[in-house]
Amino acid sequence: MTNLILFGPPGSGKGTQAAKLIDKYNLVHISTGDLFRYEMGNNTPLGLQAKAFMAEGRLVPDEVTIGMLRNKVEAHPEAQGFIFDGFPRTIPQAEALDSLLAEMNTDIAGLIALEVDDEEIVVRVLNRGKSSGRPDDNDEAIIRKRITVYKQETTPVFDYYAEHGKSHSIPGVGSIHDIFERLCMTIDQL
C-alpha cells in the first residue's frame, strides 16, 4: 500500500498533481477540508461534534479529525493507498496518523513537498483568484499570510518524517507534466 502526504503552499499545484497521482497509482484522495464538509453536511456524529467546536470558535480536536480520517480509510478497503492533503499539520496529528495506519498494518511511504518560491506562489494564486471566486485568492496580504502559516505549520511535520527518512522535496515549477514526472520518480523510489 502506498500512502503519501502531499505538501505544498497554496497555489503550488497540489490539487492538480494529486488528481494525476490518484489515476496513476490508484490512490484515494483524502482532503481534510472535504472530510469536514462531508461529515458536517451529513450531520454525522463526528460532523456534529466538529460543528459544536466550531460554533464556539474552538479548533476541532485531533481526535475528531482522526475519527473522520478513519471513516474515510475504512470506507475504501480496495484502495492501493491514500494521498493525504492538508493533513497532518502538526506533530501530534502526524503521530495520530501513524498510529491509525499502523492499526491497519501500513504506514506513510513518503511525504513529498512541492517547493515553489513565495513570489511565484503569489502570482499563481492571484491568477487563480480571477476565476476561483475565493476572496482570499485576490488579496496579496492574505496570500502572503497563508504562505507564512503554511511554513510555520508544515516545517515541523516535514522534519518529523525526515527523521524517519520519509520526507522528500521536489521543485514545483515547470510544466504540469515535468512536475508530475518528478513526483513519479520520487514515488517509484519509495
C-alpha angles and dihedrals in degrees: 000000000000112000115181137183112210114204131184140126120269108290095022092120099257094139094048093047095042090058091053093045091050090057097044098044100028092240129160114234114228115192114177090212090057091046092053092047091049097045094044094041091053094043093233117172090259091045091053090049090051091048091052093053092045092048088058090050091248129133115257107253118249091243090064093047092047089050089055090048090049091053091051095046093046090049089063109052089152094061120120086211145312136261112213116209120185094005140124101030099161137039093250089053090049090050091048091049090049090051092049092050092044088058086059092048094249138093145194109295093195149335113228121194121199105218115212124158119247097249092053090049091052091051093046095048094045088052091048088050090065089071108014096079089220111132091207089061090062100051116081093198091055091046091053090048090052089052091051092048090048091053094046094047101040104040093074091048091049089051092047092057091040088062086061093046092249105111121098133174126204131180109265094200129094130050121339087246094052093049090047091051090052090050092049092049089053094045093047089057095052 
